[in-house]
Structure formats: C-alpha cells, structure tokens
Amino acid sequence: MKEFDIFVPLSYNDGSPVGAKKLRDLRVRLLEYFNGVTFFPQPNEGYWRVGDVTYLDAIVIYRVVTDKVRPARQFLKQLKEEMKHIFQQKDIFIVERDVNLL
C-alpha cells in the first residue's frame, strides 16, 4: 500500500492567489479516482534554494492512499503535468511512501 502527498501551491509565481475553485476541482478529481482524499488546509511553507536565491511557496497538501500502486503512479504523473500548467509552476512536488494499515 502506498500513500501519496501532493503539495499544491496557494499562489502563482507572480504572487497572485490560486482560486478556491482550482483547489476544489483538484479535490474532486482525486476523490473520484482514489475514492478518498485527505486535505490538509492549513497553509505550509516550503523553501528551496537555487544558487544564491531562496524561494518560498505557501502550499496545502492533499493525501491519497491506494493499493493499486502502478495505475496510481500513472494517474499522478499525468496529473502532475496538468497541474504544472494549471498552477503555472515549473514543477509540482508529489511524495510517495509505503504505508501499513493496522
């Protein structure tokens, strides 16, 4: 079983906010595909450095869990490419973890 965290930016690179509809649409799409999604609505900060410049993103996290790992990876790879366009980002961070249910 795998868990995937999708880090979703709350603003575009120009600083303008992402509309709530885009976040809702993403949640609906994940729910339809995975039959469940956890949303962490509290804003988180992500920092990264390129050369001498440090960047900051405010993000929220969507989490999905599945035992259908190969199709989930394919779905998320495609979704990532779409999200890069929709959210106007160079990249979208998605983390995959092994999970064991009790």
SERO-4910 file (N, C-alpha, C, O; in steps of 0.05 Angstrom, whole numbers):
BEGIN
 pado doro    nc1    nc2    nc3   cac1   cac2   cac3    cc1    cc2    cc3    oc1    oc2    oc3
  Met    A     17    -23      0      0      0      0     18     25      0     39     25     13
  Lys    A      9     45    -15     25     70    -17      7     94    -10    -17     94    -13
  Glu    A     21    114      0      9    140      7     23    161    -11     48    160    -13
  Phe    A      8    178    -22     19    200    -39     10    226    -28    -14    231    -23
  Asp    A     29    244    -23     24    272    -15     29    290    -39     50    289    -52
  Ile    A      9    307    -45     11    325    -68     13    353    -56     -6    362    -43
  Phe    A     35    367    -60     39    394    -50     29    414    -70     39    416    -92
  Val    A      8    429    -62     -6    446    -81     -1    475    -73     -6    484    -51
  Pro    A     10    491    -92     16    519    -86    -10    535    -83    -30    530    -96
  Leu    A     -9    555    -65    -32    572    -60    -30    598    -76    -49    614    -76
  Ser    A     -7    602    -89     -5    626   -106     12    619   -131     28    600   -131
  Tyr    A      8    635   -151     23    632   -176     50    645   -172     55    658   -151
  Asn    A     68    641   -191     95    652   -188     96    683   -187    115    695   -177
  Asp    A     75    696   -197     73    725   -196     62    735   -169     60    759   -165
  Gly    A     55    716   -151     45    723   -125     15    725   -123      5    727   -100
  Ser    A      1    724   -145    -28    725   -143    -39    698   -133    -28    677   -139
  Pro    A    -61    699   -118    -71    674   -106    -85    655   -126    -97    664   -145
  Val    A    -82    630   -120    -96    609   -136   -125    610   -126   -130    612   -102
  Gly    A   -144    609   -145   -172    609   -138   -181    584   -123   -170    562   -128
  Ala    A   -200    588   -105   -211    565    -90   -222    544   -108   -222    520   -101
  Lys    A   -233    551   -131   -245    531   -149   -224    511   -159   -230    488   -162
  Lys    A   -200    521   -164   -179    502   -173   -172    482   -152   -167    459   -158
  Leu    A   -172    491   -127   -166    472   -105   -189    452   -102   -185    429    -97
  Arg    A   -214    462   -104   -238    445   -102   -238    424   -125   -243    401   -121
  Asp    A   -232    434   -149   -231    416   -173   -211    394   -169   -216    371   -177
  Leu    A   -188    400   -158   -167    380   -153   -177    360   -133   -174    336   -136
  Arg    A   -189    370   -111   -200    351    -91   -221    332   -103   -220    308    -97
  Val    A   -239    343   -119   -259    326   -131   -246    305   -150   -254    282   -149
  Arg    A   -227    313   -165   -214    295   -183   -200    272   -168   -201    249   -176
  Leu    A   -186    279   -146   -172    259   -130   -193    240   -117   -188    216   -116
  Leu    A   -214    251   -107   -235    235    -95   -247    216   -115   -252    193   -108
  Glu    A   -252    225   -139   -264    208   -159   -245    185   -166   -254    162   -170
  Tyr    A   -219    191   -168   -200    170   -176   -194    150   -153   -194    126   -157
  Phe    A   -189    161   -129   -179    145   -107   -201    136    -88   -197    120    -70
  Asn    A   -225    147    -91   -248    142    -73   -243    152    -45   -257    144    -26
  Gly    A   -224    169    -41   -218    181    -16   -195    200    -18   -176    195    -34
  Val    A   -196    222     -4   -174    241     -4   -174    256     23   -195    262     34
  Thr    A   -150    261     34   -148    277     58   -136    304     50   -116    305     35
  Phe    A   -148    325     60   -139    352     53   -128    365     79   -142    366     99
  Phe    A   -104    375     77    -92    390     99    -93    419     92    -75    430     79
  Pro    A   -115    433    101   -120    461     92   -102    482    104   -100    504     94
  Gln    A    -88    475    126    -71    496    138    -48    501    120    -34    483    111
  Pro    A    -43    527    114    -20    533     96      7    525    109     11    528    133
  Asn    A     23    514     92     50    506    100     70    522     83     62    531     61
  Glu    A     94    525     92    114    539     77    135    520     67    145    503     82
  Gly    A    142    522     42    164    507     30    185    526     20    180    545      7
  Tyr    A    210    520     27    233    536     19    252    519      2    255    495      8
  Trp    A    264    531    -18    284    517    -32    303    538    -44    296    561    -47
  Arg    A    327    529    -50    348    548    -59    358    539    -87    362    516    -92
  Val    A    361    559   -104    374    556   -130    396    576   -131    391    600   -132
  Gly    A    420    567   -130    443    586   -129    442    602   -104    441    590    -82
  Asp    A    442    628   -106    442    646    -83    414    655    -76    410    671    -58
  Val    A    394    646    -90    366    655    -86    350    634    -71    350    611    -79
  Thr    A    337    643    -50    319    625    -34    290    632    -42    283    655    -41
  Tyr    A    275    612    -49    247    615    -57    229    605    -34    237    587    -18
  Leu    A    205    616    -33    185    608    -13    159    603    -28    150    619    -44
  Asp    A    146    581    -21    119    575    -31    101    570     -7    109    556     12
  Ala    A     77    581     -7     56    573     12     40    551     -2     32    554    -25
  Ile    A     37    528     12     24    505     -1      4    493     18      4    498     42
  Val    A    -14    477      7    -31    458     22    -25    431     11    -12    427    -10
  Ile    A    -33    410     26    -27    383     19    -52    367     16    -70    368     33
  Tyr    A    -53    351     -5    -74    331    -10    -60    304     -7    -39    300    -18
  Arg    A    -73    286      8    -62    259     12    -81    238      2   -105    239      8
  Val    A    -71    218    -13    -87    195    -22    -72    170    -15    -47    170    -13
  Val    A    -87    148    -11    -75    122     -4    -88    102    -23   -112    102    -28
  Thr    A    -71     83    -32    -82     63    -51    -64     37    -49    -41     38    -42
  Asp    A    -77     15    -57    -62    -10    -61    -58    -15    -90    -45    -35    -98
  Lys    A    -69      2   -107    -66     -1   -136    -43     19   -145    -48     40   -157
  Val    A    -19     11   -138      4     29   -140     11     37   -169     14     61   -175
  Arg    A     13     18   -186     22     24   -214      3     43   -228     11     63   -239
  Pro    A    -24     37   -228    -42     56   -240    -42     84   -226    -46    104   -239
  Ala    A    -39     84   -200    -38    109   -185    -14    126   -194    -17    150   -198
  Arg    A      8    114   -197     32    128   -206     27    140   -234     34    164   -239
  Gln    A     16    125   -252     10    135   -279     -9    158   -277     -5    179   -290
  Phe    A    -31    156   -262    -50    177   -259    -37    202   -248    -41    224   -258
  Leu    A    -20    199   -227     -8    222   -214     14    235   -232     18    259   -231
  Lys    A     27    219   -248     47    231   -267     32    249   -287     41    271   -293
  Gln    A     10    239   -297     -6    256   -316    -18    280   -302    -17    302   -312
  Leu    A    -28    276   -278    -39    298   -262    -18    319   -257    -23    343   -259
  Lys    A      6    311   -250     28    329   -244     33    347   -268     36    371   -265
  Glu    A     34    336   -292     38    352   -316     16    372   -320     21    395   -327
  Glu    A     -9    364   -316    -32    382   -318    -30    404   -297    -36    427   -302
  Met    A    -23    396   -272    -21    416   -250      0    437   -256     -3    460   -248
  Lys    A     22    428   -268     43    448   -274     32    470   -292     39    493   -289
  His    A     15    463   -310      2    482   -328    -19    498   -313    -19    523   -314
  Ile    A    -37    485   -299    -59    498   -285    -50    517   -264    -60    539   -262
  Phe    A    -30    509   -249    -20    525   -227      5    542   -235     16    556   -218
  Gln    A     12    541   -260     34    557   -272     60    553   -256     72    573   -248
  Gln    A     68    528   -253     92    521   -237    112    506   -255    104    493   -274
  Lys    A    137    509   -249    157    493   -263    156    464   -255    162    446   -271
  Asp    A    147    459   -230    145    432   -220    124    430   -198    118    451   -185
  Ile    A    114    407   -194     95    401   -172    108    378   -156    116    358   -168
  Phe    A    109    381   -130    122    362   -113    102    341   -104     82    348    -91
  Ile    A    107    315   -110     90    293   -101    108    273    -87    128    264    -99
  Val    A    101    265    -63    117    246    -47    102    220    -45     78    219    -41
  Glu    A    117    198    -48    105    171    -46    118    157    -22    143    158    -18
  Arg    A    101    144     -6    111    130     18     97    103     20     74     99     12
  Asp    A    112     84     31    100     58     39     83     62     64     91     77     82
  Val    A     60     49     65     44     51     90     35     23     97     31      6     80
  Asn    A     31     19    122     19     -6    133     -5      2    150     -3     19    167
  Leu    A    -27    -11    144    -51     -6    160    -52    -24    184    -45    -48    181
  Leu    A    -61    -14    206    -64    -31    230    -92    -43    231    -98    -58    249
***
